[in-house]
């Protein structure tokens, strides 16, 4: 059995090793749906993320990175959700490194419950066909509490023109001056969704600081009185496309304010974003959706040609 050493994150000098580990895991199907090499710097610099306490690396005696564990904890008022993302080098499975990572994450969450005086749950995920990862999570008493789909749609076809209700207009977000309105619309859109956590302007600014952010792919719909009624934020990751040899774009967020639902705004913005991605040269667009959504999101995506490509299982364990 290899002796592995756990240590804290040392900063950006660790990014290359983490990226190499993630890419290695990706080739054997371990990759978490919410993390990619391209987004690692943004993810690790997220304003609410405590890199000193919520990130650990495991190395062998040669200094080779064999494991990575990260816990992301959105702001919470009643119950803390800790999202555990972890990667284990294929050569380290026999060393039970997954167990060490999970135990570290459980201890960390117990610390947080004592500090904040709130109950907590530890969460993780797996694609439904990664049997080894599922076995590890279930061995540690994680249970499935939700299903998600990754859906794809080819853009090498005729895409219907978006149709807005009378008096509504569609355009890109106008930078900082509209971020507060965007965040308010986001929170209204998702407040009744499963496991919602409020967005903040600080967090939005951070994610829009992505060097590959394209303003033309961050669309909003305005009501006749100027109220921001709906939004669709899409993007293209050149690094991700280079890594997987693809030519894909993503719909990251799509939402409609509660008082503007049932007007067709979601479909109009989705189609508009698809047109923008196609004009940018993208051949396939992808998105993630709650398979059990009560808002009919799956029906919307089906109606414009999206098809399921992967199923993801959300796992949870009370701490």
Secondary structure in CASP SS format (residue, H / E / C, confidence):
PFRMAT SS
TARGET T0000
AUTHOR 0000-0000-0000
METHOD secondary structure of the structure
MODEL  1
X C 1.00
X C 1.00
X C 1.00
X C 1.00
X E 1.00
X E 1.00
X E 1.00
X E 1.00
X C 1.00
X C 1.00
X C 1.00
X H 1.00
X H 1.00
X H 1.00
X H 1.00
X H 1.00
X H 1.00
X H 1.00
X H 1.00
X H 1.00
X H 1.00
X H 1.00
X H 1.00
X H 1.00
X H 1.00
X H 1.00
X H 1.00
X C 1.00
X C 1.00
X C 1.00
X C 1.00
X C 1.00
X C 1.00
X C 1.00
X C 1.00
X C 1.00
X H 1.00
X H 1.00
X H 1.00
X H 1.00
X H 1.00
X H 1.00
X H 1.00
X H 1.00
X C 1.00
X C 1.00
X C 1.00
X C 1.00
X C 1.00
X C 1.00
X C 1.00
X C 1.00
X C 1.00
X C 1.00
X E 1.00
X E 1.00
X E 1.00
X E 1.00
X E 1.00
X C 1.00
X C 1.00
X C 1.00
X C 1.00
X C 1.00
X E 1.00
X E 1.00
X E 1.00
X E 1.00
X E 1.00
X E 1.00
X E 1.00
X E 1.00
X C 1.00
X C 1.00
X C 1.00
X C 1.00
X C 1.00
X C 1.00
X E 1.00
X E 1.00
X E 1.00
X E 1.00
X E 1.00
X E 1.00
X E 1.00
X E 1.00
X E 1.00
X E 1.00
X C 1.00
X H 1.00
X H 1.00
X H 1.00
X H 1.00
X H 1.00
X H 1.00
X C 1.00
X H 1.00
X H 1.00
X H 1.00
X H 1.00
X H 1.00
X H 1.00
X H 1.00
X H 1.00
X H 1.00
X H 1.00
X H 1.00
X H 1.00
X H 1.00
X H 1.00
X H 1.00
X H 1.00
X H 1.00
X H 1.00
X H 1.00
X H 1.00
X C 1.00
X C 1.00
X E 1.00
X E 1.00
X E 1.00
X E 1.00
X E 1.00
X E 1.00
X E 1.00
X E 1.00
X E 1.00
X C 1.00
X C 1.00
X C 1.00
X H 1.00
X H 1.00
X H 1.00
X H 1.00
X H 1.00
X H 1.00
X H 1.00
X H 1.00
X H 1.00
X C 1.00
X C 1.00
X C 1.00
X E 1.00
X E 1.00
X E 1.00
X E 1.00
X E 1.00
X E 1.00
X E 1.00
X E 1.00
X E 1.00
X E 1.00
X E 1.00
X E 1.00
X C 1.00
X C 1.00
X C 1.00
X C 1.00
X C 1.00
X C 1.00
X C 1.00
X C 1.00
X C 1.00
X C 1.00
X C 1.00
X C 1.00
X C 1.00
X C 1.00
X E 1.00
X E 1.00
X E 1.00
X E 1.00
X C 1.00
X C 1.00
X H 1.00
X H 1.00
X H 1.00
X H 1.00
X H 1.00
X H 1.00
X H 1.00
X H 1.00
X H 1.00
X H 1.00
X H 1.00
X H 1.00
X H 1.00
X H 1.00
X H 1.00
X H 1.00
X C 1.00
X C 1.00
X C 1.00
X C 1.00
X C 1.00
X C 1.00
X C 1.00
X C 1.00
X C 1.00
X C 1.00
X H 1.00
X H 1.00
X H 1.00
X H 1.00
X H 1.00
X H 1.00
X H 1.00
X C 1.00
X C 1.00
X C 1.00
X C 1.00
X C 1.00
X C 1.00
X C 1.00
X H 1.00
X H 1.00
X H 1.00
X E 1.00
X E 1.00
X E 1.00
X E 1.00
X E 1.00
X C 1.00
X C 1.00
X C 1.00
X C 1.00
X C 1.00
X E 1.00
X E 1.00
X E 1.00
X E 1.00
X E 1.00
X E 1.00
X E 1.00
X E 1.00
X C 1.00
X C 1.00
X H 1.00
X H 1.00
X H 1.00
X H 1.00
X H 1.00
X H 1.00
X H 1.00
X C 1.00
X C 1.00
X C 1.00
X E 1.00
X E 1.00
X E 1.00
X E 1.00
X E 1.00
X E 1.00
X E 1.00
X E 1.00
X E 1.00
X C 1.00
X H 1.00
X H 1.00
X H 1.00
X C 1.00
X C 1.00
X C 1.00
X C 1.00
X H 1.00
X H 1.00
X H 1.00
X H 1.00
X H 1.00
X H 1.00
X H 1.00
X H 1.00
X H 1.00
X H 1.00
X H 1.00
X H 1.00
X H 1.00
X H 1.00
X H 1.00
X C 1.00
X C 1.00
X C 1.00
X C 1.00
X E 1.00
X E 1.00
X E 1.00
X E 1.00
X E 1.00
X E 1.00
X E 1.00
X C 1.00
X C 1.00
X C 1.00
X C 1.00
X C 1.00
X C 1.00
X H 1.00
X H 1.00
X H 1.00
X H 1.00
X H 1.00
X H 1.00
X H 1.00
X C 1.00
X C 1.00
X C 1.00
X E 1.00
X E 1.00
X E 1.00
X E 1.00
X E 1.00
X E 1.00
X E 1.00
X E 1.00
X E 1.00
X E 1.00
X E 1.00
X E 1.00
X C 1.00
END
